[in-house]
């Protein structure tokens, strides 16, 4: 009887970890798509950008579904040590927030599709989303090599790049003074939301880096 229970516990542990991994990895997929859309918008290719955004929305829905499944499986208890399970649940939650922020930024791009946005501002969003892609690349590597001694060292780079995103965010807001007179007020408000969502996404990634480091130290 004890042998069967051990097998059941291990099976539940593996299933919970796999669902969490799949959900987090899927959330990461939204970021390159956001960057791709930013590039298309900067180049004036609105049709291509909208196609990319549709792919992003579909993936974000999948992230939501996987989050629910992961939470249900991980909350069942005995399969994982309590502290490890709690940190993993926090990581899953942050991954969901990341996908939400990229979706929100994507909606801003879509609302701005017919607005006249100065090229310098478009280039700033491209720069910020590019740095977000760099961050996610580091986090994805950390997720896939959780037991590696290099994970903690690698994920420390996230804070540095996140700081660069914050700097670009402030620089971009300063450009509103330069371009405010020639931009529609509504477009300025939406563009401000856009860069704020990107900045929030980088903040969430910094939180994820901390949880990945913590989980790695528990492996």
Residue pairs with C-beta under 8 A, 6 or more apart in sequence:
9 78
9 79
10 79
12 73
12 76
12 78
12 79
13 79
13 80
15 73
16 70
16 73
16 74
16 76
16 79
16 80
16 85
16 88
17 80
17 88
19 66
19 69
19 70
19 73
19 74
20 70
20 74
20 88
20 91
20 92
21 143
22 66
22 70
23 63
23 66
23 67
23 69
23 70
23 92
23 95
23 96
24 91
24 92
24 95
24 143
24 208
25 140
25 143
26 59
26 62
26 63
26 66
26 99
27 63
27 95
27 96
27 98
27 99
28 95
28 98
28 136
28 139
28 140
28 143
29 59
30 56
30 59
30 60
30 63
30 98
30 99
30 102
30 103
31 98
31 102
31 129
31 132
31 133
31 136
31 201
32 133
32 136
33 52
33 53
33 55
33 56
33 59
33 102
33 106
34 56
34 102
34 105
34 106
34 129
34 132
34 198
35 126
35 129
35 130
35 132
35 133
36 52
37 49
37 52
37 53
37 56
37 106
37 109
38 109
38 122
38 125
38 126
38 129
39 126
40 46
40 48
40 49
40 52
41 49
41 109
41 112
41 113
41 117
41 122
41 125
42 119
42 122
42 123
42 125
42 126
46 113
49 109
49 113
50 110
50 113
53 106
53 109
53 110
56 102
56 103
56 106
57 103
57 106
59 99
60 99
60 100
60 102
60 103
63 95
63 96
63 99
64 96
64 99
67 92
67 93
67 95
67 96
70 92
71 89
71 92
74 80
74 85
74 88
74 89
74 92
75 89
80 88
81 218
83 218
84 215
84 218
87 211
87 214
87 215
87 218
88 211
88 215
90 211
91 208
91 211
91 212
91 215
94 204
94 207
94 208
94 211
95 208
97 204
98 201
98 204
98 205
98 208
101 197
101 198
101 200
101 201
101 204
102 197
102 201
104 193
104 197
105 129
105 194
105 197
105 198
105 201
108 190
108 191
108 193
108 194
108 197
109 194
111 190
112 187
112 190
112 191
112 194
115 183
115 184
115 186
115 187
115 190
115 191
116 182
116 183
116 184
116 187
117 183
117 187
117 191
118 175
118 179
118 182
118 183
120 175
120 178
120 179
121 172
121 175
121 179
121 191
124 168
124 171
124 172
124 175
124 195
125 172
125 194
125 195
125 198
127 168
128 165
128 168
128 169
128 172
128 195
128 198
128 199
128 202
129 198
131 161
131 164
131 165
131 168
131 202
132 165
132 198
132 201
132 202
132 205
134 161
135 158
135 161
135 162
135 165
135 202
135 205
135 209
136 205
138 154
138 155
138 157
138 158
138 161
138 209
139 155
139 158
139 205
139 208
139 209
139 212
141 154
142 151
142 154
142 155
142 209
142 212
142 213
142 216
143 212
145 151
146 212
146 215
146 216
146 219
147 216
147 219
148 216
151 212
151 213
151 216
152 213
152 216
152 217
155 209
155 212
155 213
156 209
156 213
158 205
158 206
158 208
158 209
159 206
159 209
161 202
162 202
162 203
162 205
162 206
165 198
165 199
165 202
166 199
166 202
169 195
169 196
169 198
169 199
172 195
173 192
173 195
176 183
176 188
176 192
180 188
183 191
